[in-house]
């Protein structure tokens, strides 16, 4: 059965829809539109987090150890154990036959060993040659992605590397085959190439927090250098990371800090005679320049000091206060100010 809607009912429905649309505009859109026409910003306290997301490559010093003979291997510890230099790692029961002597290293292991030719830390030993974390896997990049090459690693080459790991855990080994790895966790690094705008947020030597998945790691910015269209950043770490041994390429967020203070939009900041500042608007509509000192910025907003800050000459400088209004477009006020001077 068809339901007929009268003209009166249609008018009521249309009116109802019009009211809903009007309410939506008032509640959700008007604040956005009005913000564009705001000529001032009211300064309020807040917290600003400065961060950037990037791909990182973990650089670490690692010793890859190979079997000194053919036989059945017995490991003395589990994967992920922290060991000291000289610790007995494994023992091999000698079961070598004449046939096995003719074929030492299996092909799948040889491919990984070929990448490590000439590597000083490729050794035939049953004791840990360095202190670090014991693991039963390798990816063949241990020679290239080590601290000795830290300043030589190229973006194009590292992006083309194969990070597929090979499992070293097995019962029977042949002489010369890789059998375990020790990764030094006293000092390690993450290298990343970021956009110039992101690199400007950081300074060499400052402390940052690197988040990888659900793990937050304390780090320090070692170097920041231009590298073509990108900026090459190297971070120093010496903290525990659960996936330290197996991790190589990671997605990370680098957080400079969570800084509290007065929040100001960067469009409000202008420079007068070499001094950064803002133009404060009084209740009478007059404006005057007030110097500021920026604690931190994310490129769009800044955290600035309140009331008083100390300048480079160790002088106390009066600055802005909470709830003061500052101009969003201070250029005209600056030109008038300079003309009056």
C-alpha positions as CSV (number, residue, x, y, z in Angstrom):
1,X,0.0,0.0,0.0
2,X,1.4,3.4,-1.0
3,X,1.6,6.1,1.6
4,X,0.7,9.5,0.4
5,X,2.4,12.5,1.9
6,X,0.3,15.7,1.9
7,X,1.7,19.1,0.9
8,X,1.4,20.2,4.5
9,X,3.4,17.2,5.7
10,X,6.1,17.9,3.0
11,X,6.4,21.5,4.1
12,X,6.8,20.4,7.7
13,X,9.5,17.9,6.7
14,X,11.4,20.4,4.6
15,X,11.2,23.0,7.4
16,X,12.5,20.4,9.8
17,X,15.5,19.6,7.5
18,X,16.2,23.3,7.1
19,X,16.3,23.7,10.9
20,X,18.7,20.8,11.2
21,X,21.0,22.2,8.5
22,X,20.9,25.6,10.2
23,X,21.8,24.1,13.5
24,X,24.7,22.2,11.9
25,X,26.1,25.4,10.4
26,X,25.8,27.2,13.7
27,X,27.3,24.5,15.8
28,X,30.0,23.1,13.6
29,X,30.8,25.5,10.8
30,X,30.4,29.0,12.2
31,X,33.3,28.6,14.7
32,X,35.6,27.6,11.8
33,X,34.4,30.5,9.6
34,X,34.6,33.1,12.4
35,X,38.2,32.0,13.2
36,X,39.3,33.1,9.8
37,X,38.1,36.6,10.5
38,X,39.5,36.9,14.0
39,X,42.0,39.7,14.0
40,X,43.5,38.8,17.4
41,X,44.5,35.8,19.4
42,X,44.0,35.5,23.2
43,X,47.2,34.1,24.7
44,X,46.6,31.0,26.9
45,X,48.7,28.5,28.7
46,X,49.1,25.1,27.0
47,X,51.4,22.3,26.0
48,X,53.0,21.9,22.6
49,X,54.5,18.6,21.4
50,X,57.1,19.0,18.6
51,X,57.6,15.8,16.7
52,X,58.0,14.2,13.2
53,X,57.4,10.8,11.8
54,X,60.1,9.0,9.7
55,X,61.7,5.8,8.7
56,X,64.8,4.9,10.7
57,X,67.6,2.4,10.2
58,X,69.2,0.8,13.3
59,X,73.0,0.9,13.3
60,X,74.8,-1.4,15.8
61,X,78.1,-3.1,16.3
62,X,77.6,-6.9,15.9
63,X,79.9,-9.9,16.0
64,X,78.8,-12.8,13.7
65,X,80.3,-16.1,14.9
66,X,80.8,-19.2,12.7
67,X,81.3,-22.9,13.6
68,X,84.8,-23.9,14.2
69,X,84.0,-27.5,13.2
70,X,81.2,-29.7,11.9
71,X,78.9,-31.5,14.4
72,X,75.9,-31.2,16.7
73,X,75.7,-27.8,18.4
74,X,74.5,-27.2,22.0
75,X,73.7,-23.6,22.9
76,X,74.2,-22.6,26.6
77,X,71.5,-19.8,26.6
78,X,68.3,-18.6,25.0
79,X,67.9,-16.1,22.3
80,X,67.9,-12.5,23.7
81,X,70.2,-13.2,26.6
82,X,72.6,-10.4,27.6
83,X,76.2,-11.8,27.8
84,X,79.6,-10.5,28.7
85,X,82.7,-10.8,26.6
86,X,84.3,-14.2,27.0
87,X,81.1,-16.0,28.0
88,X,80.9,-19.6,26.7
89,X,78.1,-19.5,24.1
90,X,78.0,-23.0,22.6
91,X,79.7,-26.3,22.3
92,X,79.9,-28.6,19.2
93,X,80.1,-32.5,19.4
94,X,82.5,-33.5,16.6
95,X,80.7,-35.8,14.3
96,X,82.4,-34.8,11.1
97,X,82.7,-37.5,8.3
98,X,84.9,-37.6,5.3
99,X,81.8,-36.7,3.1
100,X,81.0,-33.7,5.3
101,X,84.6,-32.4,5.0
102,X,84.1,-32.0,1.3
103,X,81.1,-29.7,1.7
104,X,81.4,-27.3,4.5
105,X,79.0,-24.3,4.1
106,X,75.5,-24.8,2.8
107,X,74.3,-22.4,0.0
108,X,71.7,-20.4,2.0
109,X,74.3,-19.5,4.6
110,X,77.0,-18.7,2.0
111,X,74.8,-16.0,0.6
112,X,74.8,-14.2,3.9
113,X,78.5,-14.8,4.5
114,X,79.4,-13.3,1.1
115,X,78.0,-10.0,2.3
116,X,80.4,-10.1,5.3
117,X,83.7,-10.7,3.4
118,X,86.5,-8.8,5.1
119,X,84.4,-8.1,8.2
120,X,86.6,-8.0,11.3
121,X,83.8,-9.1,13.5
122,X,83.2,-12.4,11.6
123,X,84.9,-14.9,13.8
124,X,85.1,-18.6,14.5
125,X,84.7,-18.8,18.2
126,X,82.6,-20.5,20.9
127,X,82.9,-17.6,23.4
128,X,81.4,-14.1,23.0
129,X,83.9,-11.8,21.3
130,X,82.1,-8.7,22.6
131,X,79.5,-7.9,25.3
132,X,76.0,-7.6,24.2
133,X,72.8,-9.4,23.4
134,X,73.0,-13.0,22.1
135,X,70.7,-13.8,19.1
136,X,70.1,-16.6,16.7
137,X,69.5,-14.6,13.5
138,X,71.3,-12.4,11.1
139,X,70.5,-10.3,8.0
140,X,73.9,-9.9,6.3
141,X,74.0,-6.1,6.8
142,X,76.1,-6.3,9.9
143,X,79.2,-5.2,8.1
144,X,77.7,-2.1,6.4
145,X,75.3,-1.0,9.1
146,X,77.8,-0.6,11.9
147,X,79.1,2.5,13.8
148,X,82.4,2.6,11.8
149,X,80.4,3.4,8.7
150,X,78.0,5.8,10.4
151,X,79.1,8.8,8.5
152,X,79.4,6.9,5.2
153,X,76.0,5.3,4.9
154,X,74.1,6.4,1.8
155,X,70.4,6.9,1.6
156,X,70.1,5.2,-1.8
157,X,72.1,2.2,-0.8
158,X,70.4,1.6,2.6
159,X,67.0,1.9,1.0
160,X,67.9,-0.9,-1.4
161,X,69.2,-3.3,1.2
162,X,67.5,-6.7,1.9
163,X,66.7,-7.0,5.6
164,X,65.4,-10.5,5.4
165,X,66.8,-12.5,8.4
166,X,68.0,-16.1,8.4
167,X,67.3,-18.3,11.4
168,X,70.6,-19.7,12.8
169,X,69.0,-22.1,15.4
170,X,69.5,-25.7,14.4
171,X,71.0,-28.9,15.7
172,X,73.6,-29.8,13.0
173,X,76.2,-27.3,11.8
174,X,79.0,-27.4,9.3
175,X,82.4,-25.8,9.8
176,X,82.4,-22.1,8.7
177,X,78.6,-21.7,8.9
178,X,77.2,-18.8,11.0
179,X,75.8,-20.0,14.3
180,X,75.1,-17.0,16.4
181,X,75.4,-13.2,16.7
182,X,76.2,-10.8,19.6
183,X,74.9,-7.2,19.3
184,X,76.5,-4.5,21.4
185,X,73.7,-2.6,23.2
186,X,76.0,-0.2,25.1
187,X,75.9,2.3,22.3
188,X,73.8,2.1,19.1
189,X,72.3,4.5,16.6
190,X,69.3,5.2,14.4
191,X,69.8,7.0,11.1
192,X,67.0,8.7,9.2
193,X,66.5,11.1,6.3
194,X,63.8,13.7,6.9
195,X,62.3,16.8,5.2
196,X,64.1,20.1,5.8
197,X,61.0,21.5,7.6
198,X,61.1,18.6,10.1
199,X,64.9,18.9,10.7
200,X,64.6,22.5,11.7
201,X,62.7,21.4,14.8
202,X,65.8,19.8,16.3
203,X,69.3,20.7,17.3
204,X,72.5,18.6,17.7
205,X,73.1,17.4,21.2
206,X,69.5,17.8,22.4
207,X,67.6,15.0,24.0
208,X,64.6,13.5,22.3
209,X,62.2,10.6,22.7
210,X,61.9,8.1,19.9
211,X,58.7,6.0,19.8
212,X,58.7,2.7,17.8
213,X,55.3,1.0,18.0
214,X,54.4,1.0,21.7
215,X,58.0,1.5,22.9
216,X,59.4,4.9,23.9
217,X,63.2,5.2,23.9
218,X,65.4,8.0,25.2
219,X,67.9,9.3,22.6
220,X,70.1,12.2,21.7
221,X,70.6,14.0,18.4
222,X,74.1,13.2,17.3
223,X,74.3,14.9,14.0
224,X,72.1,16.9,11.6
225,X,73.5,17.3,8.0
226,X,72.1,18.3,4.6
227,X,72.0,15.4,2.2
228,X,70.7,16.4,-1.1
229,X,67.0,17.2,-0.9
230,X,66.8,15.7,2.6
231,X,68.4,16.2,5.9
232,X,70.4,13.3,7.4
233,X,69.8,12.9,11.2
234,X,71.6,10.4,13.4
235,X,70.3,9.6,16.9
236,X,72.5,8.0,19.7
237,X,70.9,5.5,22.1
238,X,72.2,3.3,24.9
239,X,68.9,2.0,26.3
240,X,67.2,-1.4,26.3
241,X,64.9,-2.2,23.3
242,X,63.1,-5.5,23.2
243,X,63.4,-6.0,19.5
244,X,67.0,-4.7,19.4
245,X,68.6,-7.7,17.8
246,X,66.2,-8.3,15.0
247,X,65.1,-4.7,14.3
248,X,66.8,-2.9,11.4
249,X,64.2,-0.8,9.5
250,X,61.6,0.9,11.8
251,X,58.8,3.4,11.5
252,X,59.3,5.9,14.3
253,X,58.1,9.2,15.8
254,X,60.8,11.6,17.1
255,X,59.4,13.8,19.9
256,X,61.5,16.8,20.8
257,X,59.6,17.6,24.0
258,X,56.2,18.4,25.6
259,X,56.8,22.1,26.5
260,X,54.4,24.2,28.6
261,X,53.9,27.9,28.3
262,X,51.9,30.6,26.5
263,X,50.7,29.3,23.1
264,X,50.9,31.7,20.2
265,X,50.2,31.2,16.5
266,X,53.3,31.8,14.4
267,X,51.4,34.3,12.2
268,X,51.3,36.6,15.2
269,X,55.0,36.8,15.6
270,X,56.9,39.5,13.8
271,X,60.5,40.9,14.0
272,X,61.2,44.5,14.8
273,X,64.8,45.7,14.7
274,X,66.1,42.2,15.0
275,X,63.9,41.3,17.9
276,X,61.1,38.8,17.7
277,X,57.8,40.0,19.3
278,X,54.1,40.4,19.0
279,X,51.7,43.4,18.9
280,X,49.5,43.5,21.9
281,X,46.0,45.1,21.5
282,X,44.7,47.1,24.5
283,X,41.0,47.4,25.5
284,X,41.0,50.9,23.9
285,X,42.1,49.4,20.5
286,X,45.6,50.7,20.7
287,X,48.6,48.4,19.9
288,X,52.1,48.2,21.1
289,X,55.1,45.9,20.4
290,X,56.2,43.4,23.1
291,X,59.3,41.3,22.7
292,X,59.0,37.5,23.2
293,X,61.3,34.6,23.6
294,X,60.3,31.3,21.9
295,X,60.8,28.1,23.9
296,X,59.8,25.7,21.1
297,X,57.9,25.7,17.8
298,X,56.3,23.1,15.6
299,X,56.2,25.5,12.6
300,X,52.6,26.6,13.1
301,X,52.5,27.4,16.8
302,X,55.1,28.4,19.4
303,X,55.5,28.2,23.2
304,X,56.8,31.5,24.6
305,X,57.8,32.7,28.0
306,X,55.3,34.6,30.2
307,X,55.7,37.9,32.0
308,X,59.6,38.0,32.1
309,X,62.4,36.2,30.3
310,X,66.2,36.5,30.4
311,X,67.9,37.6,27.1
312,X,71.4,36.9,25.8
313,X,72.8,39.7,27.9
314,X,71.3,38.1,31.0
315,X,68.9,41.0,31.3
316,X,65.3,40.6,32.4
317,X,62.9,41.5,29.7
318,X,59.2,42.2,30.2
319,X,57.1,40.2,27.8
320,X,53.5,39.2,27.3
321,X,51.1,37.8,29.9
322,X,48.3,35.3,29.8
323,X,44.9,36.4,28.3
324,X,46.5,39.4,26.5
325,X,45.3,39.8,22.9
326,X,47.9,39.9,20.1
327,X,47.4,40.8,16.5
328,X,47.2,37.9,14.0
329,X,48.4,40.2,11.1
330,X,50.9,42.5,12.8
331,X,52.6,43.8,9.6
332,X,50.5,47.0,9.4
333,X,51.1,47.8,13.0
334,X,54.8,47.3,12.5
335,X,54.9,49.7,9.5
336,X,53.0,52.3,11.5
337,X,55.3,51.8,14.5
338,X,58.5,52.2,12.4
339,X,57.1,55.3,10.7
340,X,56.4,56.9,14.0
341,X,59.9,56.2,15.2
